[in-house]
Amino acid sequence: MNRETIIQTLKKFDFVMWDRYFGECESLTFYGWIERKDKYKDFLILDFGVKPIWWATSSEKYSKKIAEMLNQDHSRCNRVEYFMDGNVIRETTESVQSKNINNAKSEVEDA
C-alpha cells in the first residue's frame, strides 16, 4: 500500500490521535489513542503489512465503527480481568455503573 493511501486511511479515523508507527516500506504498523470519559485511553492498531488491513482496538465504543470503516467483520473484545488474575486493569465501579445505565437505556430504546 502506498504512503498516500495509508495517510488517507489514517485520516478517516478522526477520533484517533495517531502516536507511533514501525516497520518499513510495505509493512507499516500504526497505533494511536482514543479518548475515553474515565482516566484511561483506548488504543487502535492498524497493520498495513497484510491484506485486508489487520487491526485491534480496546475500544468498546468504537469497535463496530472501526470494523465497518475497514469493511471487515466485527468480533467482541473481552476484558482480561475475566480471563485471569494478577497484572490486569480492573474495570472501576464508576465505569460499571455507567455501562449498566447505558445498557438499560439501550434496552428501553430497543423496546
C-alpha positions in Angstrom: 0.0 0.0 0.0 1.5 3.4 -0.9 2.1 6.2 1.5 -0.8 8.4 0.3 -3.3 5.6 0.7 -2.1 4.9 4.2 -2.3 8.6 5.1 -5.9 8.8 3.8 -6.9 5.7 5.7 -5.4 7.1 9.0 -7.2 10.4 8.5 -10.6 8.7 8.2 -10.2 7.7 11.9 -10.8 11.3 13.1 -11.5 10.0 16.7 -7.9 8.6 16.9 -4.8 10.6 17.8 -2.1 8.7 16.0 1.1 8.3 18.0 3.7 5.8 16.6 4.4 3.6 13.7 7.0 1.0 12.9 8.1 -1.2 10.0 9.4 -0.4 6.6 8.0 0.1 3.1 5.1 -2.2 2.5 4.9 -3.4 6.1 3.9 -0.4 8.3 2.0 -0.7 11.6 0.5 2.4 13.3 -1.0 2.9 16.7 -3.0 5.7 18.2 -5.1 6.6 21.2 -8.9 7.1 21.6 -10.1 9.4 24.4 -12.4 8.0 27.0 -14.5 9.5 29.7 -12.5 7.8 32.5 -8.8 8.3 33.2 -7.8 5.7 30.5 -7.4 5.8 26.7 -8.3 3.1 24.3 -5.8 2.0 21.6 -6.2 1.3 17.9 -3.6 -0.6 15.9 -3.6 -0.8 12.1 -1.2 -3.1 10.3 -0.9 -2.3 6.6 1.5 -5.2 6.0 -1.3 -7.7 5.5 -4.4 -7.7 3.4 -7.0 -7.0 4.5 -5.6 -4.5 7.0 -5.1 -6.2 10.3 -6.5 -4.2 13.3 -7.0 -4.4 17.0 -8.6 -2.0 19.5 -9.5 -1.8 23.1 -12.4 0.5 22.4 -15.8 -1.0 23.1 -17.4 2.3 21.9 -15.7 2.4 18.5 -15.1 -1.3 17.8 -18.0 -1.8 15.5 -17.4 1.5 13.7 -13.8 0.6 13.1 -14.8 -2.8 11.6 -17.3 -1.0 9.3 -14.8 1.6 8.2 -12.4 -1.2 7.2 -15.1 -3.3 5.6 -14.4 -6.2 8.0 -16.3 -8.4 10.3 -16.6 -7.3 14.0 -15.6 -9.5 16.9 -16.3 -8.6 20.5 -13.4 -7.7 22.7 -13.3 -9.2 26.2 -11.7 -7.9 29.4 -8.5 -9.8 30.6 -9.7 -9.4 34.2 -12.3 -12.0 33.4 -9.7 -14.4 32.0 -7.0 -14.2 34.7 -5.9 -12.5 38.0 -2.8 -10.6 38.6 -1.4 -7.8 36.4 -4.6 -6.6 34.8 -6.6 -3.4 34.7 -9.8 -3.8 36.5 -13.0 -2.1 35.5 -13.9 0.7 38.0 -17.1 0.7 39.9 -18.0 4.0 38.2 -17.5 2.6 34.7 -19.5 -0.5 35.5 -22.4 1.7 36.8 -22.2 3.9 33.7 -22.2 0.9 31.5 -25.2 -0.6 33.3 -27.1 2.7 32.9 -26.2 2.9 29.2 -27.2 -0.8 28.7 -30.5 0.0 30.4 -31.1 3.0 28.1 -30.4 0.8 25.1 -32.8 -1.8 26.2 -35.5 0.8 26.7 -34.8 2.4 23.3 -34.9 -1.0 21.6 -38.2 -1.9 23.1 
